[in-house]
Amino acid sequence: MSTDSQSLAGLRALYTDTEGLDCSLGIQALEDAGISVTVLETRDSDVITEQAQGVQALLVGYAPVTRHMIEQLPELRIIALLSMGFDNVDVEAAREHGIWVTNILGAATEEVATHALALTLFATRGLGIYSTNARDGRWNDRDTVVLPRLSTQTLGLVGFGRIGQHFARIARPLFSKIVAYDPFQQDSEAGKALELELGIRFVSLSQVQKEADVISLHMPLSEETTEIVNCEFLSGMKSGAYLVNVSRGALIDENALINSVNTGHIAGAALDALVTEPADPSSAIMRNPRIFVTPHVGYLSGASEHDYVMMQAQNVLTYVQTGKPNTPVVLVDQPKRPVNTQN
């Protein structure tokens, strides 16, 4: 399928939620191609379903796109996401209905890896506690937790995709060694090459728990990985270890984490993602002095904001112009809903 831009005048695109990003460049690119664009700024499924009638393209931040919504949107052909993760979309329902789902690859690899390193340093250097002490006039107060020397410590990475690999590159000079768990990498030839290139060692998940002084999560959220960090996982970690998460909040059982920190089994955690966002400032996880939280900004930089916005819009443009988007999560060989440019 190939359509020129003049034939796209009947197509409609709708942004559900832009997560505070300035999507004006993406909107302009779509409109320059003759596509009509609406911006809602909501995650409300009912509002989205109502306003998306007759829409061919949904451009989504973190709004849920459920099976029910998909079934209520008969003209929908593509769901273009604003992130690498796609757990907010019922991808099976999309596949069944011949709808493409796309994500963003590589737009913020450097930023998220750098944020993981920043969180690691923040936690292991006690920066949150000591900054508070200084501001409160307790200049000479020392924390009861003894700070580690990183050059004697082991970093453990759970998940070793683009971001995990970049984190390993920039963190390798700081740590004694790095171990990683990734079931899709470690038994492959590519995984063996990564071990040599990055100076890491692939091990089992239980070995990461036992060996690592800092464990950083770099895996997608799925049915299998939801609350992978639970009571059992935390109890298997080294006493005094730290947990870092720049992926999805629901990878962690937050109650189990709070309990593990409160009992002193793990020394602390640094998180850029929570189960519920925005977080309630009065919640237990936000009030815990040994759990440091940033508001899901690991991806953030001027360059990455531009890339996210343009890559999302380009997935839609490439699809309507060629029949296949740039970075599909759901592959559609023969779309059940072909583009009708005569609407």
Secondary structure, 3 states (H helix, E strand, C coil): CCCCHHHHCCCEEEECCCCCCCCHHHHHHHHHCCCEEEECCCCCHHHHHHHCCCCCEEEECCCCECHHHHHCCCCCCEEEECCCCCCCECHHHHHHCCCEEECCCCCCHHHHHHHHHHHHHHHHCCHHHHHHHHHCCCCCCCCCCCCCCHHHCEEEEECCCHHHHHHHHHHHHHCCEEEEECCCCCCCHHHHHHHHHHCEEECCHHHHHHHCCEEEECCCCCCCCCCCECHHHHHHCCCCEEEEECCCHHHECHHHHHHHHHCCCEEEEEECCCCCCCCCCCCHHHHCCCEEECCCCCCCCHHHHHHHHHHHHHHHHHHHHHCCCCCEEECCCCCCCCCCCCC
